[in-house]
Amino acid sequence: MDKQPASSWSIHTRPEVIAKYEIFERVGSGAYADVYRARRISDGLTVALKEIFDYQSAFREIDALSILHGSPNVVAMHEYFWREDENAVIVLEFLRSDLSAVIRDAKRRKKNKGDGLSVGEIKRWMVQILNGVDACHRNLIVHRDLKPGNMLVGDDGVLKLADFGQARILMEPDVVATDENQLEEGSREPPEVIPDYVNSSQGEQEVLSKDEYFRQVEELKAKQVVRYDDTDKDSNAPDGDASCLATCTVSEMDDDFGRNSFAYDAADEEALDGGGEGLMTSCVGTRWFRPPELLYGSTMYGLEIDLWSLGCVFAELLSLEPLFPGVSDIDQISRVTNVLGNLNEEVWPGCVDLPDYKSISFAKVESPLGIEGCLPNHSGDVIALVKKLICYDPASRATAVELLNDKYFKEEPLPVPVSELYVPPAMSGPDEDDSPRKWDNYREMDSDSDFDGFGPVNVKPTSSGFTIEFP
Ligand SMILES: Nc1ncnc2c1ncn2[C@@H]1O[C@H](COP(=O)(O)OP(=O)(O)OP(=O)(O)O)[C@@H](O)[C@H]1O
């Protein structure tokens, strides 16, 4: 890669960073961060320097990556720099591509009458993703923004989950990874903590039954041992005391392209993400991968939200198209309804208690498309597997480890070796804010209005807000 000037100079003014790293071009930027390629001066290792502009995001990412240190399918954090009144800079292993580039490349090849992804390749990508998600969930870390763009891929075909800026730790794990007080003392090496998971056998993993898995999580949540971030402690408002639909729909319609992470400003964040009662905000994740419980404003959710996103990624690997490419939150719910049928007590007992359940009603979908309708030409076995993730009732979703142990991954055609996976270059080049990828996504979503394609809607004011009825 050619050296190119970076667009932001703040990272270049950090003596502790430039003493150890030679900084090259900016390779990416997201809602909260700029990422640069760099070279560690001591040994020439290529790394990624991620400068994070948001305190809470930085805190979450450092915390989660410290706990997950050593997990083979989670991006490794070498160290970080963080002094009071300065942006955090975290030093990550450098991975030049991601799963969205893999999917895009396969789609292009298929269009040109070539092969898309083979079953063996899909299986190997999924096994790696499931291993990464399992590592998170074993440590009770909910990622909250799983999508192909947050699954980085190295030249060797190894996939690593990245972007933990929205992650939450549901409880203090057995191994305490960080001492929050030290975060303000300036640059320091991250704690050398290897989670229990890494020490356990890497082959066959202990299989907890799903009921037991969620029972343990529910028990912990009931004890209200949710770990709060520093910023959460300062706020009186519970995390997510108001839902996305109730509070930020309008700005979200304007700003949030389906593939981009939801972002809200600091004031919203304090109100929505304040912690205090173990509640969490529903305004997380990226719309296309956001589960129904979040779209309906749930603030009492857990690891299951990642499992829905996982199902969306799995379906996208199979069809090379996003499963639910909603152009707004309402459109997102509508697309899910058209595939799964209406959300009601029959399919998810308790769904009527979702904060926005009564605010949005759809006409009865007489013949839902079903997951099979979205994945024509795929075997019943693989469709059954996707259905274990894409289902309304969060408690019914299969865990990552259950999927890993499914016969699908053990029967012919077997997952190909990692070294046989094709890794295309990432599309967005250095400093390309207007990269083709972003513009393609924008064009795919030619309308960003919640109401396009629905015809007339009935909006009625109610004591708690308004009700929208779709004929
Ligand atoms: N370890 C890495 N190696 C190489 N490139 C990386 C690495 N981490 C991030 N990037 C690049 O930088 C981009 C932004 O990084 P990241 O998604 O972590 O930031 P963010 O601000 O948290 O993003 P988002 O808006 O999705 O929340 C990524 O899409 C990727 O292109």
The ligand as an SDF file (V2000), in Angstrom:
LIG
                    3D

 31 33  0  0  0  0  0  0  0  0999 V2000
   -7.8150   -3.9370   12.9500 N   0  0  0  0  0  0  0  0  0  0  0  0
   -8.0770   -3.3320   11.8000 C   0  0  0  0  0  0  0  0  0  0  0  0
   -7.2950   -3.5280   10.7160 N   0  0  0  0  0  0  0  0  0  0  0  0
   -7.5460   -2.8940    9.5430 C   0  0  0  0  0  0  0  0  0  0  0  0
   -8.5880   -2.0670    9.3410 N   0  0  0  0  0  0  0  0  0  0  0  0
   -9.4040   -1.8350   10.3880 C   0  0  0  0  0  0  0  0  0  0  0  0
   -9.1830   -2.4320   11.6610 C   0  0  0  0  0  0  0  0  0  0  0  0
  -10.1680   -2.0130   12.4990 N   0  0  0  0  0  0  0  0  0  0  0  0
  -10.9540   -1.2020   11.7860 C   0  0  0  0  0  0  0  0  0  0  0  0
  -10.5100   -1.0790   10.5180 N   0  0  0  0  0  0  0  0  0  0  0  0
  -11.1240   -0.2730    9.4340 C   0  0  0  0  0  0  0  0  0  0  0  0
  -11.6760    0.9180    9.9750 O   0  0  0  0  0  0  0  0  0  0  0  0
  -13.1040    0.9570    9.7670 C   0  0  0  0  0  0  0  0  0  0  0  0
  -13.7830    1.5690   10.9800 C   0  0  0  0  0  0  0  0  0  0  0  0
  -13.4850    0.7940   12.1120 O   0  0  0  0  0  0  0  0  0  0  0  0
  -14.5940    0.4160   13.2010 P   0  0  0  0  0  0  0  0  0  0  0  0
  -15.7550   -0.2380   12.5010 O   0  0  0  0  0  0  0  0  0  0  0  0
  -13.9520   -0.3970   14.2680 O   0  0  0  0  0  0  0  0  0  0  0  0
  -14.9530    1.8850   13.7190 O   0  0  0  0  0  0  0  0  0  0  0  0
  -16.2800    2.4490   14.3220 P   0  0  0  0  0  0  0  0  0  0  0  0
  -16.2190    3.9310   14.3620 O   0  0  0  0  0  0  0  0  0  0  0  0
  -16.4980    1.7870   15.6410 O   0  0  0  0  0  0  0  0  0  0  0  0
  -17.3210    1.9390   13.2250 O   0  0  0  0  0  0  0  0  0  0  0  0
  -18.9020    1.8830   13.2010 P   0  0  0  0  0  0  0  0  0  0  0  0
  -19.3720    3.1560   12.5510 O   0  0  0  0  0  0  0  0  0  0  0  0
  -19.1950    0.6550   12.3440 O   0  0  0  0  0  0  0  0  0  0  0  0
  -19.3840    1.7260   14.6120 O   0  0  0  0  0  0  0  0  0  0  0  0
  -13.4980   -0.4860    9.4950 C   0  0  0  0  0  0  0  0  0  0  0  0
  -14.6490   -0.5770    8.6940 O   0  0  0  0  0  0  0  0  0  0  0  0
  -12.2610   -1.0290    8.7940 C   0  0  0  0  0  0  0  0  0  0  0  0
  -12.2940   -0.6800    7.4220 O   0  0  0  0  0  0  0  0  0  0  0  0
  1  2  1  0
  2  3  1  0
  2  7  2  0
  3  4  2  0
  4  5  1  0
  5  6  2  0
  6  7  1  0
  6 10  1  0
  7  8  1  0
  8  9  2  0
  9 10  1  0
 10 11  1  0
 11 12  1  0
 11 30  1  0
 12 13  1  0
 13 14  1  0
 13 28  1  0
 14 15  1  0
 15 16  1  0
 16 17  2  0
 16 18  1  0
 16 19  1  0
 19 20  1  0
 20 21  2  0
 20 22  1  0
 20 23  1  0
 23 24  1  0
 24 25  2  0
 24 26  1  0
 24 27  1  0
 28 29  1  0
 28 30  1  0
 30 31  1  0
M  END
$$$$
